[in-house]
Amino acid sequence: MGSNRSVRGLTLPLLVLAVVPSALVSAGATRADAATCGSLNRATGPAAAGELSNAAFVSAGESWAAGNGTGSLRPDGLPSIDRFYINTGDGSFSDDPAMGLDLNVGSLCAHTVDHNSDGWPDLLVCGETGGLHHFENDQGQGFTDVSSILGAQVNAVDAAMVDVNHDGRADLITLTGTKVAERLHLVNGTFGKFKNIFTVKKGRTPAVGDVNGDNNPDIYVVCGRIGSSNAPDYLLTGTATGAFAPTTIPQTTAGGGNRAYPVDHAHDGLSSFLILNGQVPDPGPIQLPTPQPTSMRALTRTVSFHSGAVR
């Protein structure tokens, strides 16, 4: 996955999870992890000036890494504001309040999306204050808060945008601690009412891929720790109409579910999912559930899963 589009028209190459032209440092969350999508990268960790000791740049200064788990509190115990850092093009980043993203909303997630298909990366933020926030990219000159187009607020712990019904518009998938829901993107640019897709326990993060080659988005839902064990994860396979159904997948009760990333591990066009279950302080395995096609007819494959590489 690569791109040369950036926030201010910089021609720096972008490789997802490797090189990012700009970074949003999210300061409201209590878990330290990084979520990189498109040309923005979010990492939980200290954000204010002089508070970056728990975050680090890697890969020649162009990738943003997570903090060490100490969270994002100032010395007085209060959260720092979220900050937007622009890539200067010389291997460093500079805080850029003029972009309109240095905000006191906290964040449980931050993802780049292109909701209006104009080629400029917009930003979707799961705020700890005010619910879900959506910022439209003003062609690299700043961001405008267009959260109202999402409709009724939802306190999502994570979210994604993907075209679930093949109408050419990115729809909204949200995850709370107990519900996976979708909201269709309407012709007028707003989003419809939420429709619950599935009920989960301790929802943490969704990952979108295609496990059976039918070109319909499938959703892997990572769930966290409940009591003394890890809650079950879920794989919801999609249809051309935007409906979803659960599929049997390998499980682990060790650790605490944290993140999931879709990867074409077998280079067969089908999505495996890299699952991280080591949420501090409970260590757990890294899983790689991988689809095993039972029918090789194009776009009509049925699959089962084996656990893949588990450590």
C-alpha positions as CSV (number, residue, x, y, z in Angstrom):
1,M,0.0,0.0,0.0
2,G,1.6,3.3,-1.1
3,S,0.7,6.8,-1.8
4,N,2.2,10.2,-2.6
5,R,-0.7,12.3,-1.3
6,S,0.0,14.1,1.9
7,V,-1.6,16.7,4.1
8,R,0.0,19.7,2.5
9,G,0.8,18.3,-0.9
10,L,4.3,17.1,0.2
11,T,5.7,14.6,-2.2
12,L,7.1,12.4,0.5
13,P,6.3,8.7,-0.4
14,L,3.9,7.0,2.0
15,L,4.1,3.4,3.0
16,V,1.4,2.4,5.5
17,L,3.0,1.3,8.8
18,A,6.4,2.4,7.6
19,V,6.5,6.1,6.4
20,V,4.0,8.7,7.4
21,P,4.1,12.4,6.3
22,S,2.3,13.7,9.3
23,A,1.3,12.5,12.8
24,L,-1.6,13.1,15.2
25,V,-0.5,12.5,18.7
26,S,-3.6,11.5,20.7
27,A,-3.4,12.4,24.3
28,G,-6.6,11.1,25.9
29,A,-6.2,7.3,25.8
30,T,-4.7,5.1,28.5
31,R,-3.3,2.4,26.3
32,A,-0.2,2.9,24.3
33,D,-0.5,1.7,20.8
34,A,-0.3,3.0,17.3
35,A,-2.8,3.0,14.5
36,T,-1.6,4.1,11.1
37,C,-3.9,4.6,8.2
38,G,-3.2,6.5,5.0
39,S,-1.1,9.6,5.6
40,L,-1.7,10.2,9.3
41,N,-0.4,8.1,12.2
42,R,-1.7,8.2,15.7
43,A,0.1,7.1,18.8
44,T,-1.0,7.4,22.4
45,G,1.6,9.0,24.5
46,P,2.6,12.4,26.0
47,A,1.9,15.2,23.6
48,A,2.7,18.6,25.1
49,A,6.1,20.2,24.7
50,G,8.7,18.5,26.8
51,E,6.4,15.5,27.3
52,L,7.7,13.3,24.4
53,S,10.0,11.1,26.5
54,N,7.7,8.1,26.1
55,A,7.4,8.3,22.3
56,A,10.0,7.7,19.6
57,F,10.7,8.1,16.0
58,V,12.0,5.1,14.1
59,S,12.8,4.3,10.5
60,A,15.0,7.3,9.8
61,G,12.7,9.6,11.6
62,E,9.7,9.1,9.4
63,S,7.6,6.6,11.4
64,W,5.9,7.3,14.7
65,A,6.1,4.7,17.4
66,A,4.0,4.2,20.5
67,G,4.9,5.2,24.0
68,N,5.9,2.9,26.8
69,G,2.5,2.4,28.4
70,T,2.6,5.3,30.9
71,G,-0.3,7.0,29.2
72,S,-0.6,10.6,28.3
73,L,-1.1,12.5,31.5
74,R,0.7,15.8,32.3
75,P,2.6,16.1,35.6
76,D,-0.6,17.4,37.2
77,G,-2.4,14.2,36.3
78,L,-4.7,15.8,33.6
79,P,-4.7,14.7,29.9
80,S,-2.7,16.8,27.5
81,I,-4.4,18.0,24.3
82,D,-4.3,16.1,21.1
83,R,-1.7,17.6,18.7
84,F,-1.1,17.4,15.0
85,Y,2.5,17.2,13.8
86,I,3.3,18.0,10.2
87,N,6.2,16.3,8.4
88,T,8.8,18.9,7.6
89,G,10.4,16.8,4.9
90,D,13.8,16.6,6.6
91,G,13.1,13.7,8.9
92,S,11.5,15.7,11.6
93,F,8.0,16.7,12.7
94,S,6.6,20.1,13.9
95,D,3.5,20.8,15.9
96,D,1.1,22.7,13.6
97,P,-1.9,24.2,15.5
98,A,-3.0,26.0,12.4
99,M,-4.2,22.8,10.9
100,G,-7.0,22.9,13.5
101,L,-6.4,19.5,15.2
102,D,-4.8,20.6,18.5
103,L,-7.9,19.7,20.4
104,N,-8.9,18.8,23.9
105,V,-11.2,15.8,23.0
106,G,-8.9,12.9,23.9
107,S,-8.9,9.9,21.6
108,L,-9.5,6.1,21.7
109,C,-8.9,5.9,18.0
110,A,-7.7,8.1,15.1
111,H,-7.8,6.9,11.5
112,T,-7.4,8.5,8.1
113,V,-10.3,8.1,5.7
114,D,-11.3,9.7,2.5
115,H,-15.1,10.0,3.1
116,N,-15.7,12.3,0.2
117,S,-13.4,10.6,-2.3
118,D,-11.5,13.8,-3.2
119,G,-8.1,12.2,-2.7
120,W,-7.3,14.1,0.5
121,P,-7.0,12.2,3.8
122,D,-9.7,13.1,6.3
123,L,-9.6,12.1,9.9
124,L,-11.9,10.0,12.1
125,V,-11.4,10.3,15.8
126,C,-13.1,8.4,18.7
127,G,-13.0,11.1,21.3
128,E,-13.3,10.6,25.0
129,T,-15.1,13.9,25.0
130,G,-18.0,14.4,22.6
131,G,-18.0,10.9,21.1
132,L,-17.1,10.4,17.4
133,H,-15.4,13.3,15.6
134,H,-14.8,13.7,11.9
135,F,-12.5,16.2,10.4
136,E,-12.5,17.0,6.6
137,N,-9.2,17.8,5.0
138,D,-9.3,21.3,3.3
139,Q,-6.9,20.3,0.5
140,G,-3.9,20.2,2.8
141,Q,-4.5,23.7,4.3
142,G,-6.3,22.6,7.5
143,F,-9.2,20.5,8.7
144,T,-12.8,21.4,9.3
145,D,-15.0,19.7,11.9
146,V,-17.8,18.0,10.0
147,S,-18.8,15.6,12.8
148,S,-22.5,16.6,12.3
149,I,-22.7,14.6,9.1
150,L,-22.3,11.4,11.2
151,G,-25.6,12.0,12.8
152,A,-26.4,10.9,16.4
153,Q,-23.3,10.6,18.6
154,V,-21.9,7.2,19.7
155,N,-19.2,6.6,22.3
156,A,-17.1,4.4,20.0
157,V,-13.9,2.8,21.2
158,D,-12.9,2.4,17.6
159,A,-14.3,2.9,14.1
160,A,-13.6,2.3,10.4
161,M,-15.0,3.6,7.1
162,V,-15.5,1.1,4.3
163,D,-18.0,0.7,1.4
164,V,-20.1,-2.2,2.7
165,N,-22.9,-2.1,0.0
166,H,-20.9,-1.2,-3.1
167,D,-22.5,2.1,-3.8
168,G,-19.1,3.9,-4.1
169,R,-19.5,5.7,-0.7
170,A,-17.5,4.8,2.4
171,D,-19.9,3.7,5.2
172,L,-19.2,4.0,8.9
173,I,-18.5,1.0,11.1
174,T,-18.4,1.6,14.9
175,L,-17.4,-0.5,17.8
176,T,-18.4,0.1,21.4
177,G,-17.7,-2.2,24.3
178,T,-20.8,-4.2,23.4
179,K,-21.9,-3.4,19.9
180,V,-20.7,-3.5,16.3
181,A,-22.8,-1.2,14.2
182,E,-23.0,0.3,10.7
183,R,-24.2,3.6,9.4
184,L,-24.7,3.9,5.6
185,H,-23.2,6.9,3.8
186,L,-26.2,8.6,2.0
187,V,-26.3,10.4,-1.4
188,N,-26.5,13.8,0.3
189,G,-23.2,13.2,2.1
190,T,-24.6,12.5,5.5
191,F,-24.9,9.2,7.3
192,G,-28.0,7.2,8.1
193,K,-29.2,5.7,11.3
194,F,-27.1,3.2,13.1
195,K,-27.9,-0.4,12.5
196,N,-26.6,-2.9,15.0
197,I,-24.6,-5.7,13.3
198,F,-23.5,-7.9,16.3
199,T,-23.2,-8.0,20.1
200,V,-19.8,-8.5,21.7
201,K,-18.1,-8.4,25.1
202,K,-15.3,-5.9,25.8
203,G,-15.0,-4.7,22.2
204,R,-11.6,-3.2,21.5
205,T,-10.9,-2.7,17.8
206,P,-12.2,-3.8,14.3
207,A,-10.1,-4.7,11.3
208,V,-11.5,-4.9,7.8
209,G,-10.4,-7.4,5.1
210,D,-11.7,-9.9,2.6
211,V,-11.4,-13.5,3.8
212,N,-13.1,-15.3,0.9
213,G,-12.4,-13.3,-2.2
214,D,-15.9,-12.2,-2.8
215,N,-15.0,-8.5,-2.7
216,N,-17.3,-7.9,0.2
217,P,-15.7,-6.4,3.3
218,D,-15.4,-8.7,6.3
219,I,-14.8,-7.4,9.9
220,Y,-12.6,-9.0,12.5
221,V,-13.5,-7.8,16.0
222,V,-10.9,-7.9,18.7
223,C,-12.3,-8.2,22.2
224,G,-10.4,-7.5,25.5
225,R,-10.0,-9.1,28.8
226,I,-13.0,-9.9,31.1
227,G,-12.1,-11.0,34.6
228,S,-9.3,-13.6,34.4
229,S,-9.5,-14.5,30.7
230,N,-9.5,-12.9,27.2
231,A,-13.0,-12.5,25.7
232,P,-13.8,-14.2,22.4
233,D,-13.0,-12.4,19.1
234,Y,-15.4,-12.5,16.2
235,L,-15.1,-12.6,12.4
236,L,-18.2,-11.2,10.6
237,T,-18.3,-12.0,6.9
238,G,-20.0,-9.5,4.7
239,T,-22.4,-9.9,1.8
240,A,-23.0,-7.7,-1.3
241,T,-26.0,-6.1,0.5
242,G,-24.1,-5.0,3.5
243,A,-25.3,-7.8,5.9
244,F,-22.8,-9.7,8.1
245,A,-22.7,-13.2,9.6
246,P,-20.3,-14.7,12.3
247,T,-17.8,-17.3,11.2
248,T,-15.9,-19.8,13.4
249,I,-12.3,-18.8,14.1
250,P,-9.5,-19.9,16.4
251,Q,-9.7,-18.4,19.9
252,T,-7.4,-17.8,22.9
253,T,-8.3,-17.1,26.5
254,A,-4.8,-15.9,27.3
255,G,-3.8,-12.2,27.5
256,G,-6.1,-9.4,26.5
257,G,-7.1,-8.5,23.0
258,N,-5.6,-5.3,21.8
259,R,-5.2,-4.8,18.0
260,A,-5.8,-6.5,14.7
261,Y,-4.3,-5.9,11.3
262,P,-5.4,-7.5,7.9
263,V,-2.6,-9.0,5.9
264,D,-2.4,-11.2,2.8
265,H,-0.2,-13.6,4.6
266,A,-0.4,-16.4,1.9
267,H,-0.3,-14.0,-1.1
268,D,-3.6,-15.6,-2.4
269,G,-5.7,-12.5,-2.3
270,L,-7.4,-13.5,1.0
271,S,-7.1,-11.6,4.3
272,S,-5.4,-13.2,7.3
273,F,-5.5,-11.2,10.5
274,L,-2.5,-10.4,12.7
275,I,-4.0,-10.4,16.3
276,L,-2.2,-8.9,19.2
277,N,-3.3,-10.2,22.6
278,G,-0.6,-8.8,24.9
279,Q,-2.4,-5.8,26.5
280,V,-0.4,-4.7,29.5
281,P,-0.3,-6.2,32.2
282,D,-1.6,-9.5,30.8
283,P,0.8,-11.2,28.3
284,G,-0.9,-13.2,25.5
285,P,-0.1,-14.8,22.1
286,I,0.3,-13.2,18.7
287,Q,-2.2,-15.0,16.5
288,L,-2.4,-15.2,12.7
289,P,-5.7,-16.9,11.8
290,T,-5.5,-17.7,8.1
291,P,-8.3,-18.6,5.7
292,Q,-8.1,-22.1,4.0
293,P,-10.1,-22.1,0.8
294,T,-12.3,-25.1,0.2
295,S,-13.6,-23.9,-3.2
296,M,-11.3,-22.1,-5.6
297,R,-14.0,-20.7,-7.9
298,A,-13.4,-16.9,-8.2
299,L,-15.5,-14.7,-6.0
300,T,-17.4,-17.7,-4.5
301,R,-14.8,-19.3,-2.2
302,T,-15.9,-20.7,1.1
303,V,-13.2,-20.8,3.8
304,S,-12.3,-22.3,7.1
305,F,-9.6,-21.0,9.4
306,H,-6.6,-22.5,11.0
307,S,-4.6,-20.7,13.7
308,G,-1.5,-20.0,11.6
309,A,1.6,-18.8,13.5
310,V,0.8,-18.4,17.1
311,R,3.5,-17.5,19.6
